[in-house]
Amino acid sequence: MVHNKYLLSFVITLAAIQSIHAVDYVVTNTATNTTGGSRFNNEIGFTYTKQTLTNATGFIWKIFRQRTTANRKNVSKVSLFIDDMDGVAYADNNEIHLSARYIGSYSSDLKREIAGVLFHEMTHIWQWNGNGQTPGGLIEGIADFVRLKSGYVPSHWVQPGKGDRWDQGYDVTARFLDYLNGLRNGFVADLNEKMRTGYSANYFVDLLGKTVDQLWSDYKAKYGK
């Protein structure tokens, strides 16, 4: 009986691993002749990058509580390109584009920073966006919420309670979402699921009993901001 339990546990674990690896990750460095492209090859590498993408996917599914394929987007391949471009990174149509210029100029822990960026961008691959209706600030805030929970938080991020608007985006909204997730365990997962087909500000009322503006006021008051 005990043996059967261990066997069942092993099969479930193996199935979960196989499920993650069912996604094909392709990494292409199109900027090998640049400083950043060279740093990517020498200091980050393809193996580390693919493993980070795999880890990010598993982590995001856990955050979103997407335990089965029925709960997730149907994505079988994610392509990452290291490009000679401005900015940091962006995700579009199951592709992530990472700036070789950013890699070339970054002066702190490069591998840790790129891991954080990839967790953020992979969230865009997997999150629901309300069929395009969700505010951009909330989309970016959820991606940074995942980065926050992963532990890859840059030193320049705002502290809890900071910001001018709940949908200001990125770290400001991520901190707010972390507060809301503390009020209702799994709030971000539930919100993401609701945004599978559309978006409404009433989702906050449905899940937490208050408008998002009331919740923002409570949040600011908690931190005396």
N, C-alpha and C positions, 0 to 999 in steps of 0.2 A: 504493500500500500504506500509506504514511504517512498519506495523506488519509483512508483507511478507518479507520485506528486512531483518528484524532482524531474522526471522525464517530461511531464506536462509543462513545468516551469521552463525547462530548457527549450522546448518546442516553441513556446510563446515568445521567449527572448529571441530565439533564432528568427522567428517570423518577423519580429519588430525590426531586427537588424536588416533582414532581406528587404523589408518594406522601404527602409531608408535608402538602401543601396539600389533600389529599383530606379531611383533618379540618377540619370547620367550627367556628370559634371565635366564640362569641357573648358579648359583654360588655355587661352591664346594670348601670347605677348606680341602685340603688333608694334611695340616701341622699343625693340631690343637695341636700337642704335642711339637711344637717349640715356641720360644719366639715370633716370627713374626706371627705365626698362632694364637696365643693367643691374640696378639695386634689387629689383624684383627677383631676377634670376639668382643673384648671389646671396641675398639676405632673407628672402621669403621662400621662393621656390614653388614649384608646381605641386609637389606632394603635400606640403603644409597647407597650401591654398585649397586643394581638393578636400583634404581632411576637415578644414575649417568650414567649408561649404556643407559638407555632410553633417558635421556637428551642429551647425546652425539650423539646418532643416529639422533635425531631430528635436532640438531645443524649442524651435518655433511651434512645431506640432504639439509639444508638451504644454507650452504657454497657452496656446489656443485650444487645448484639450481636444485636439483632432486625432482621435485614436484609430479611426478607420479611414479608408480611402473615400468613403461616401461623404465624409465631413470636409474633405480637402479639395483644393483645386486639382484639376487633372493636368499635372505637369510631369513629364517624363524626362525632360532634358533642360538643364540650365547652363547657359554659356557665359563665361566670364572673359572679358577682353581687357587687357591692359593697354590703354590707348594714350597717345600723345595729345592730351586735351587739358583745358582749364578745369577748375573746380576740383571736387573730390571724387564723386562717383554718382551714378544714377542707374536705375533699373527700368527696363522697358521690354515688354513682349518676351518675358522669360530670359532676358539677357541682362547682365550687369557689366557696366563699363566703369573701369577704375582708372583714375588719372595717374599716368606715369610721372607727370610733373609734380603732383602732390607727393608721391613716393620719393621722388628725387630731392624734395626740399624738406621733408619731415626730419626733425632733429632729435626726437625722443625715441621711445621704444617702438620701433617700426612694426615689428610683427604683431605686437599687442594692438596697436592702433588699427592696422589693416584688418585684424580679426574683428574688432568692433565695427568697423565700416561694413564688413561683409555680413555680419549678423544683422545690421540695419537694412542693408540692401536685400538680403534674402527674405526679410520680413515683407518687403514690397512684393516679392514673387508670390508669397503664400497668402497674404492677407486679403480679405474681401474689402471692396471699396464702394459698396452700395451702388453698383452699376454706374460708377462715376459721379454719384451724388454726394459722397462724403466730403466734408471740408478738407482741403489740403493740409491744414494745420493738424487735424486729427490723424490723418494718414501718416504724416511724418512723426507725430507724437507717439503713435503706437509702435512705429519702427524703432524709435529711440527708447520706448518702454522696454522692448525686447532687449535692446542693447544694455539698458540699465540692469535688468534682471540677470543678464549673462555675466555681469561684472566688468565688462570692458568700458568703464566710464572714464572719459577724458577729464583732466584736471580743470579744464576751462568751463565745464558745465555749470549752470546756475545751481544754487542750493534750493532745497524745498521751500516753497512759499514765494519764490521770486516770479516775476513776469507780470505783464500788463493785461493779458487776455487768456482765457482757458484754451483757445484754439490758436495761440501764438505759434505753436508747432515745436518740433524737435525737443530739446531738453526741458523747456518750460512745460509743455503739454505732457511730456513723459513723467515729470515729477507729479503733476496733477493726477494723471492716470494711476500712478503708484499709490497715491493717497486714496483714490476711489477704490482701487483693488483691495486696499486694507479695510474699507468699509464693507465690501462684499467680496469674499474670496472667489476668484474666477470672473470678476467683473469684466476685465478686458477680453477674456475668451467669450463671454456671453455677448458683449457688445460687438465683437468681430462677427460672431455667428448671425446676429441680427442684421448686419450690414451685407449679408450674402446677396440679398435681392434689392436693397434700397437703403435709404437713410432718413432718419427723422430725429430731431432733437428730443422728441418724446421718449426715445430709447432710454435716456438717462432717468426719466421719471418712472418708466416701466421697471427698471432694474434697481433704482435706489430711492424712489419715492419723492424726489425733489427735482426741480429743473436744473439744468447744467449751470445756469447763472447763480442759483442758490448754492449749489455745491461749490462753485468757485469762490463765493463769498465766505462760506464755511472754511474752505481751505486757506484762504488768505488770513482769516481771523485766527485760525489755529497757530499760524506762524507769526502773527502780529504784524502782517504786512498791509 
